């Protein structure tokens, strides 16, 4: 009988016994056992492990599983792309992650709750790290508690994303907000340094807006009366 996968697996044990009674030759005793179910279960487990390995090891984010008593149980290889440190270095030093956090941001890390229950909404935190080469990078970190089938605590699963490029892009996007001091007469705007600037200059400096100039009908009538019957946009 074939299995659901089309193949039947057998475990065979054979032993050679000494001569029995008047027999001139020894006797071979063998036993056959169907191990198809166990074999298929092992294959499924191996396939599952391979899928996990591919997904985890080729992830761009730096993933890890951490236990307070044992340190890092798993660290994805992408940790080296982000930090310069290999997964082996994190395994050998359970405090390495904390050690590479920028001193200015340690309070963010220490104030973060690292084991929120799986059903609780989590909010990411951002902090800077210093890579092995001395480069400063920005990290977005989220984590949550890992629990077993019986609800037992198994550690923390963390995910660290390199957002350095995003931070640089955000810095280049200039926005205007708050109160702007503007002259009620000439309409110049006072900047943070106390200088009065034309509105076009100020907005161009603090945003990505480009100006095109025209003239409104009211100004045409005031400045060019003989053209007041015309309109320009």
ROLUM-441221 format. One record per residue (C-alpha): residue number from 1; x, y, z. Coordinates in pm, 1 decimal, always signed. Example, Ala and Ser with C-alpha at 12.3 -4.5 7.8 and 13.67 -1.06 7.14 Angstrom:
ROLUM-441221
<1, <+1230.0, -450.0, +780.0>> <2, <+1367.0, -106.0, +714.0>> 
This chain:
ROLUM-441221
<1, <+0.0, +0.0, +0.0>> <2, <+134.5, +340.0, -103.1>> <3, <+120.0, +652.5, +109.4>> <4, <-53.5, +978.7, +22.7>> <5, <+273.1, +1083.2, -140.8>> <6, <+289.2, +767.1, -348.2>> <7, <+577.2, +592.2, -173.2>> <8, <+586.9, +340.4, +107.7>> <9, <+881.1, +335.4, +345.1>> <10, <+991.0, +22.5, +530.0>> <11, <+1242.0, -31.5, +806.7>> <12, <+1417.5, -368.8, +772.4>> <13, <+1624.4, -544.2, +1038.5>> <14, <+1802.9, -871.4, +959.5>> <15, <+2019.2, -1100.5, +1173.3>> <16, <+2221.5, -1411.5, +1086.4>> <17, <+2178.3, -1690.2, +1339.5>> <18, <+2414.4, -1979.7, +1392.2>> <19, <+2326.4, -2323.8, +1263.0>> <20, <+1995.1, -2440.1, +1394.5>> <21, <+1947.2, -2814.4, +1466.8>> <22, <+2059.8, -3021.7, +1167.3>> <23, <+2076.1, -2728.4, +925.4>> <24, <+2416.0, -2697.8, +759.1>> <25, <+2376.9, -2326.9, +698.8>> <26, <+2281.9, -2042.6, +929.4>> <27, <+1940.1, -1885.1, +929.5>> <28, <+1863.3, -1522.0, +853.8>> <29, <+1586.4, -1371.1, +1062.9>> <30, <+1439.2, -1042.4, +940.6>> <31, <+1163.9, -802.9, +1046.8>> <32, <+983.2, -547.2, +835.8>> <33, <+814.1, -237.2, +976.6>> <34, <+612.0, +26.2, +793.1>> <35, <+759.8, +368.8, +879.0>> <36, <+583.6, +566.4, +607.9>> <37, <+399.8, +793.9, +850.9>> <38, <+714.9, +879.1, +1044.8>> <39, <+912.6, +933.8, +724.2>> <40, <+651.6, +1166.3, +577.8>> <41, <+631.0, +1360.4, +904.4>> <42, <+1008.4, +1407.0, +897.3>> <43, <+998.9, +1524.0, +535.3>> <44, <+724.5, +1775.0, +614.0>> <45, <+925.4, +1902.4, +909.7>> <46, <+1234.5, +1941.0, +692.0>> <47, <+1033.5, +2126.2, +427.6>> <48, <+890.5, +2355.6, +694.0>> <49, <+1235.4, +2422.5, +837.6>> <50, <+1370.8, +2498.0, +489.7>> <51, <+1090.3, +2746.6, +424.1>> <52, <+1160.4, +2915.1, +757.0>> <53, <+1533.6, +2925.5, +680.4>> <54, <+1477.1, +3087.1, +341.3>> <55, <+1231.8, +3346.4, +472.8>> <56, <+1438.2, +3430.3, +781.6>> <57, <+1787.1, +3422.3, +633.4>> <58, <+1701.6, +3627.6, +326.9>> <59, <+1494.1, +3892.3, +506.7>> <60, <+1617.3, +4248.9, +466.0>> <61, <+1519.6, +4339.0, +821.3>> <62, <+1733.1, +4223.5, +1112.4>> <63, <+1522.3, +3969.4, +1300.0>> <64, <+1604.1, +3800.0, +1628.4>> <65, <+1470.4, +3577.4, +1904.6>> <66, <+1601.5, +3662.6, +2250.0>> <67, <+1567.3, +3487.3, +2585.3>> <68, <+1669.6, +3656.9, +2906.7>> <69, <+1840.2, +3344.6, +3043.9>> <70, <+2016.1, +3228.6, +2726.4>> <71, <+2066.4, +3540.7, +2517.8>> <72, <+2007.5, +3528.9, +2142.2>> <73, <+1841.8, +3206.9, +2024.2>> <74, <+1826.3, +3323.6, +1663.2>> <75, <+1970.0, +3622.1, +1475.6>> <76, <+1910.6, +3667.0, +1103.2>> <77, <+2222.6, +3707.9, +885.7>> <78, <+2099.2, +4050.9, +773.7>> <79, <+2230.8, +4183.0, +1105.6>> <80, <+2572.1, +4209.0, +939.8>> <81, <+2438.2, +4423.5, +654.6>> <82, <+2293.9, +4668.6, +905.6>> <83, <+2545.2, +4664.0, +1193.0>> <84, <+2864.3, +4517.4, +1050.2>> <85, <+2853.1, +4249.3, +1321.4>> <86, <+2784.7, +3885.2, +1228.7>> <87, <+2517.5, +3667.5, +1384.8>> <88, <+2794.0, +3470.5, +1559.1>> <89, <+2908.9, +3786.9, +1735.1>> <90, <+2556.8, +3846.3, +1865.6>> <91, <+2531.3, +3484.7, +1983.4>> <92, <+2857.5, +3515.9, +2174.7>> <93, <+2765.6, +3851.0, +2332.8>> <94, <+2402.0, +3877.0, +2452.4>> <95, <+2451.8, +4248.1, +2529.8>> <96, <+2595.5, +4344.4, +2191.0>> <97, <+2272.8, +4502.6, +2067.2>> <98, <+2258.9, +4732.0, +2367.4>> <99, <+2630.3, +4810.2, +2336.7>> <100, <+2602.7, +4945.4, +1982.3>> <101, <+2310.9, +5180.4, +2057.6>> <102, <+2416.0, +5544.5, +2041.9>> <103, <+2467.9, +5680.1, +2397.0>> <104, <+2218.6, +5960.0, +2329.8>> <105, <+1944.5, +5704.3, +2260.2>> <106, <+2004.7, +5452.2, +2537.2>> <107, <+1723.9, +5608.6, +2738.1>> <108, <+1484.6, +5529.7, +2452.2>> <109, <+1593.3, +5166.1, +2453.8>> <110, <+1585.8, +5132.0, +2831.9>> <111, <+1242.2, +5290.0, +2853.1>> <112, <+1097.6, +5054.9, +2592.5>> <113, <+882.0, +4758.6, +2699.9>> <114, <+1046.1, +4456.7, +2534.6>> <115, <+787.8, +4186.1, +2602.9>> <116, <+439.2, +4305.4, +2520.3>> <117, <+179.2, +4026.4, +2488.9>> <118, <+103.3, +3922.0, +2132.1>> <119, <-250.5, +4066.6, +2146.5>> <120, <-138.3, +4411.0, +2263.1>> <121, <-91.4, +4681.8, +2000.8>> <122, <+273.9, +4772.7, +1974.2>> <123, <+435.4, +5095.4, +1862.2>> <124, <+780.5, +5105.7, +1705.3>> <125, <+1065.2, +5305.1, +1853.3>> <126, <+1351.6, +5471.9, +1670.9>> <127, <+1710.5, +5499.0, +1784.2>> <128, <+2060.1, +5535.4, +1645.2>> <129, <+2331.2, +5269.9, +1644.6>> <130, <+2704.6, +5283.8, +1579.5>> <131, <+2809.9, +5013.4, +1333.6>> <132, <+3128.5, +4812.0, +1354.8>> <133, <+3285.3, +5057.5, +1108.3>> <134, <+3185.0, +5355.1, +1322.7>> <135, <+2896.7, +5464.1, +1099.1>> <136, <+2580.7, +5604.5, +1255.3>> <137, <+2255.4, +5445.8, +1140.9>> <138, <+1891.2, +5490.7, +1233.7>> <139, <+1691.4, +5185.4, +1340.9>> <140, <+1317.2, +5130.5, +1368.7>> <141, <+1254.3, +4861.6, +1630.2>> <142, <+944.2, +4658.1, +1711.9>> <143, <+917.4, +4351.7, +1934.4>> <144, <+668.0, +4131.0, +2111.1>> <145, <+655.3, +3836.8, +2346.4>> <146, <+687.8, +3480.1, +2218.4>> <147, <+464.4, +3228.1, +2394.3>> <148, <+443.4, +2849.6, +2364.8>> <149, <+136.1, +2634.5, +2305.1>> <150, <+63.5, +2629.5, +2677.3>> <151, <+110.1, +3003.6, +2711.7>> <152, <+457.2, +2984.0, +2862.5>> <153, <+698.1, +3272.2, +2802.8>> <154, <+964.0, +3179.0, +2544.7>> <155, <+1136.9, +3510.5, +2500.4>> <156, <+1108.7, +3812.2, +2274.6>> <157, <+1095.9, +3836.6, +1896.9>> <158, <+1246.8, +4158.6, +1770.1>> <159, <+1263.9, +4320.7, +1428.3>> <160, <+1506.9, +4601.0, +1346.2>> <161, <+1478.7, +4796.3, +1022.2>> <162, <+1743.3, +5029.8, +883.0>> <163, <+1564.4, +5362.5, +821.1>> <164, <+1876.7, +5572.6, +766.8>> <165, <+1785.7, +5650.1, +406.8>> <166, <+1430.2, +5739.8, +505.5>> <167, <+1559.0, +5975.2, +773.3>> <168, <+1781.0, +6147.5, +518.1>> <169, <+1489.3, +6182.6, +277.0>> <170, <+1262.3, +6320.9, +548.6>> <171, <+1525.9, +6576.5, +638.8>> <172, <+1534.5, +6700.5, +280.6>> <173, <+1158.0, +6750.1, +271.2>> <174, <+1106.7, +7093.8, +416.5>> <175, <+770.5, +7184.8, +568.2>> <176, <+611.8, +7500.8, +700.3>> <177, <+420.3, +7492.7, +1024.3>> <178, <+337.8, +7715.4, +1317.4>> <179, <+300.4, +8096.8, +1317.4>> <180, <+478.8, +8310.5, +1057.5>> <181, <+544.8, +8679.5, +1136.5>> <182, <+443.6, +8868.9, +821.4>> <183, <+450.9, +9243.3, +760.3>> <184, <+98.7, +9379.6, +720.9>> <185, <+223.6, +9637.9, +472.7>> <186, <+492.5, +9491.4, +244.5>> <187, <+407.8, +9127.6, +322.2>> <188, <+767.5, +9029.3, +394.2>> <189, <+816.9, +8736.6, +632.2>> <190, <+1054.7, +8739.0, +928.9>> <191, <+1269.8, +8425.6, +944.8>> <192, <+1408.2, +8248.8, +1253.8>> <193, <+1719.9, +8467.6, +1246.0>> <194, <+1512.4, +8786.8, +1254.3>> <195, <+1562.6, +8886.7, +890.8>> <196, <+1272.3, +9006.7, +677.4>> <197, <+1248.9, +8828.6, +343.7>> <198, <+1024.8, +8838.5, +42.1>> <199, <+754.0, +8576.4, +72.8>> <200, <+875.9, +8393.7, -239.0>> <201, <+1228.8, +8368.1, -100.8>> <202, <+1110.5, +8246.6, +237.4>> <203, <+876.0, +7979.0, +105.6>> <204, <+1132.6, +7857.1, -148.9>> <205, <+1389.0, +7819.5, +129.4>> <206, <+1153.7, +7626.6, +357.3>> <207, <+976.0, +7409.6, +102.9>> <208, <+1011.1, +7249.1, -237.5>> <209, <+776.3, +7498.2, -402.0>> <210, <+880.0, +7671.8, -724.7>> <211, <+714.6, +8002.4, -811.2>> <212, <+574.2, +8130.1, -1139.7>> <213, <+474.0, +8494.8, -1156.8>> <214, <+167.0, +8656.6, -1303.6>> <215, <-47.8, +8957.3, -1215.0>> <216, <-400.3, +8974.2, -1082.4>> <217, <-678.0, +9194.1, -1230.4>> <218, <-675.6, +9433.2, -931.1>> <219, <-304.6, +9503.7, -974.4>> <220, <-347.8, +9550.9, -1348.7>> <221, <-610.2, +9816.3, -1281.4>> <222, <-383.5, +9989.3, -1029.5>> <223, <-53.6, +9966.8, -1215.3>> <224, <-166.3, +9965.0, -1575.9>> <225, <-497.1, +10154.5, -1593.9>> <226, <-506.4, +10161.6, -1970.9>> <227, <-501.6, +9783.3, -1970.8>> <228, <-760.6, +9750.0, -1697.8>> <229, <-1019.0, +9616.1, -1936.9>> <230, <-788.0, +9321.5, -2007.6>> <231, <-718.0, +9036.7, -1768.7>> <232, <-404.9, +8837.6, -1723.4>> <233, <-346.1, +8518.4, -1531.6>> 
